[in-house]
């Protein structure tokens, strides 16, 4: 059984004594191995005599006595050669151990700001194994600009996401894993589009606010915990012999009512409505495993329906945390899905959206009358 690390908690941070002990042993062993190498090498070749006082190799040292005694044996020179090779192997092993102890995974955290200016902080212990960099996508100025016509505002949101992608992909090409943190209330389509453009080629990390602890302002890395709340599906089928669209409703933070969907739901829509059986007044996501299972369940529900020739478009309305929206977006693509539009709730209805396939704004005509 693997021995658990011993921690001493100091305020918010913890000291990992086992890791400190390994570092001390590794560095000390590395220096000892290097000294022994030069001692053995000197005994074989007679060179580097000037270095011997520095490493304490003299007639009255214990190392001199041991190595010199071996050298005077019948096969002393061969034994020293074997010891030299063994010492080199030890040195390389300790050197690699030190590198491993001081090497961190590379992580780029995308910090997505939309409806309000905000600062981002994280739990240091959760990021201990990462060398993280942060990349900000701040869309607050665009979202809050009341002077911009809606179609121009949505077009600018799309452009801002597209402009960020080359820089993010540079980090990916340099071996960085992607993490996402944000609360883009008022900008769900942008979070989905960002995930859509980055796809699921590499595993993403999701950072989430703890809604049950008002004193905790950190974003926390979603753990891989068992799923405790099952996602329920209500289905309303349409006439697949007539042209129609697929409407996907995802309710993870609050209910989506029929009134909210005015201008979105159409007469021959095939409707998939995901949620939980209980009343929702909180964010039900608490693990990365839960996110992945929910996302896969939604994808499975969509897969066969979108293949029908009379289904032209997927329309998505989501009430969920931004990290879930981003995660769902990463699983959609132009090759696997038909034309997809993600809508944003504003005021009393889903007022606008982004066609993530065509990268164009979509306005709900109800809001224009």
N, C-alpha and C positions, 0 to 999 in steps of 0.2 A: 504494500500500500504506500502510495506516495505521501511523503511527509508534508503537511500543510505549512505554508509560510507563517512565521511568527511575526505579528505586527504589534507595534506600540503606537497608539493613536495620539497624535499631537494636534489638538484643535481639529482642523478640517483635514489634515494630511496624516499619512501613515508612513512609518519607517519600516522598510522591508529588510530585517536584519539578515535573513538568509542570503539575500542578494549581495549585501555589503560584505558578508563573510566570504562568499565565493570570490568576490573581486579581490579582497585582500590576499587570499590564498593563491589566486591565479597570478597576481602581479609579483608576489614574493617568490612563488615557484619559478616564474619566468626569469627573474633576476638570478636565482640560484642556478638554474639550468644553464644560463649564459656563462656564469663564472666557471662552472664545471667544464663547459665546452672548451674554454680557453686554457684551462689547466691541463686537460687531456691533450689538447692540440700541442701545447708547449712541450709536454712530456714526450710526444711522438716526434716532433720536428725540431725542437730547440729554438724556435723563433718566437717573437713577441715577448722577449725577456723583460722589456721595459714595462709591460703591462702587469707583470706578476705582483709587484708591490701594491698595485691599485686594487687587485682582487684578493689580496691577503694570501698569496701563495708563496710561502717561504719555508726554510728548513725546519722551523719550529711550529708550523701549522699542521693541524690534523689531516687536512687534505693532502699535503705534501707527503706525509708519512704513509697514508693509505695508497695513494697513486704510485708513489715510488716503490713501495713494497710489491705491488702488483707487477710493476715494470720489471722487477728483478727476478720474477718467476720464469720458469722455463718457456711458457707461452705468454709471457707478460705483454708483449707488444700486440699480439693478436687479441688478447682480452681487452686491452685499452681501446683498440679499434672497435670492438663490439660495444664497449661502454660508450664510445663517442657516437656511434650510430644511434644507440638507444637514447642518449641525451638529446640528439638532434630531433628524434621523434617526439620526445617529451616536450621539447621547446615548441615545436610546431603545434602540438596538441594544446598546450597552454595558451599559445598565441591565438589560435582559432577560438578557444573558449572565451578569451577576453574580447575578441571581436564580436562574438555572439552576444555576450553580456551587454555590449555597448552599441548594438545595432538595433534600430527601431524600424518598424514598418512605416512606409511613407503614406501619408493621408492628406488629402485636400478636402477641407470642409467648405462646402458652398453655403454661405450665409445669405439667405434670401429675405429681403425686407420689402414689404409691400404697403400695407395699410397704415403703418406707423413707424417712425424712426425708433430703432431699438438697438440695445447693445447685446452682444452674445457672450455668454460665459459657460464654461463646461466643468465637469467633475474631473479634477486632475488625475485621480486614480484610474478612472475609466480610460483615460488617454495615455496611461503610463507606457504602453508598448508601442506608441506611435510617435513619429516625428511629424507633427501636423503643420500644415500651412492653411491659411484661410483666404477664401476668394469671395468677395462681396458682390451680390447683384442687388442693387438698391433701386427699387421701382416706386418708392414712396412719392417722389416728386411728380411722377407721371400719374399715378393713381389719384393723388390729391389735387391735381390741377383741374379746377372747375371750369376754367376758360376753354379747355380743349373740347371740341366736339367728340362725341363718344367714339365714332368710327376712327378718328385720328388717334385718340387715346389708346384704343385697342391695337391699332397698327403700330404705335410706338412701343407698346409692351412686347409685341412680337419681335420687333427690331432689336430691342434691348436683350432679349434672350438669345437671338441669333448672333449678336455682337459678342456675347460672352462665351459662346461655344468654342471658337478657335483657341482662346486662352486656356480654357478648361482642358481641351484635348491635348494641348502642349504638356500639361501636367500628367495626363494619362499616358502619353507617349514616353514620359520619363519615369514611369513605373509607379505613379501615385494611385492609390485607391481613392474612390470618391465617397464622401459623406455628405449628407444634406441636413441642414437645419434651417428652420424658418417658420414664421406664422403669417403666411400671406393671406390673411382675411381680406376678402375683397379682390382676390387675384388667384383663385384656384386654377383657372386655365393656364396661367403662366407656369405654375409649379408642375402641372401635368405635361405641358409642352417641353419643359426642361428635361424631365425624365424621358419623354418620348424621343428627344434628340440624342440623349446620352445612351439610350437602350440598356439592355441587361447583359452585355458582353462580359462585364466584370461585376463581381459582387459589390453592392453598394452598402454603406452603413447609414443608419437612420438615427437622427437625434431628436429627442422628444421632450417637451415640457411636462413636469409632474404637476398635474392639475389639483392633486389632493393635498399638496403641501404649499400653502401660500408664502411661506418664508424661503422656499427653495426656488431661486430664480435661474438655476442652471439648466442648460440643455443636457439631457442624459442619453447616452448610447443605449438604444433599445436592446435588451438582452434576449437570448434565445430561450424563452420560457415556454412551458406547455400552454396550449390554448385552453382557456377556461370558458370562454363565451362563444357559442356556435353562431354562425351567420345563417339567417333564415332567408329563404327565397320565396317571394310571391310572384306568380307569373300570370300575365294577361296576353293570351295568344291573339294573333290577328289572322286575317284572311291572306294566306301566303300566295294565293292565286292572283292577288291584286298588288299593285305597287305599294310599298310601305317602308317604314324605317324601324330601326331597333332603338328603343329608349331604355337606357340603363340608369337606375336610381340607386345610389349607395348612401345609406343612412348610418353613420357611425358616431356622429356627435349630436344630431337632432333629427326629428322626423321631417320628411319632405311631403307636404300636403298637396292635394290636387290643385288648390288655388295657386300655389307657388308655380305651377307648371303651365299657367295660361300662356298661350303663344308657343309653347314648346311641344306639348303633347298634341298629336294629330290623330285623325280619325282611324287610320289603319296602322297605328304603331303597335309593334310587338313590344311589350313592356316586361322588363326584368327588374324587380324591386328587392334590393338586398338590405337587410337590417337585422335587428334582434327582436325577440318577441316582447320584451319588456319596454316600458316607456324610456326614451333616451333623453337624459339631460346632462350627460357628461361624455367625455372622450373614452371610448371603450378599448382603445389600442394600448397595450402595455408590453408587447414583446415583438421582436423582429420575426419570430416564428409565426405569430398570429397574423402579422402583416402579410407574410408570404403565403400563408394558407388562404386568407381572404382573397388576396389578389388572384391566386390560382383558381379559386372557386368562381370568381367573376369571369375570368378568361374561359374557363370550361363552359360556362353558361352561354357565352357569346359565340363560341367557336362554330357550332353547327348552324345556328340561326343566320349568321352573317353570310354563310355560303349560299343561301337561297337567292336565286337570281332576282327576285322581286324586292329584296331588301337592299336599299341603295346607300344608307348612311347609318352610322352608330351615333346616337346622341347621348351624352353622359352628363348627369347632374349629381354632384357629390356634396355631401355634408360630412366632412372628415378632416382629420389633421393634415397639415401640409406634407409631412413625411410620408403618410399613406398615399396621398395624391401623387407625389413624386414617384413613389414605388410602383403604383399602378401604371403611371405613364411609361416607365422603363420597359414594361412588358408589352406595350403596343408598338407596332411598326407599320411602315407602308407596305411591307411584303406580306405580313400576316393578317392585316386587318383592312377592311374596306374604309372608305372615307369616314373620318371620326371628328366630331365636334364636341368640345367640352364647354359647358356653360357656367356662368357666374351668377349667383343670387345677389340681387341688389334691390333694396327697398322692399317691394312686394312681389317680385317675380324674378325669374332668371332672365336678366336684362340683356346680357351680351355673352359672347363666347368666342372661342378660337377654333377654327378649323385647323387642327394640328397636322393634317395630311397636306393641305394646300398652303398652310401658314398664312391664312387670311382671317380678317375679323368677320364675325357673324353677329348681327343685331336682331334681337327679338322685336318683331314688328308691333307687339302690344305696347311696348314702351315708347313707340314713335307716334302713337295716336293721341 
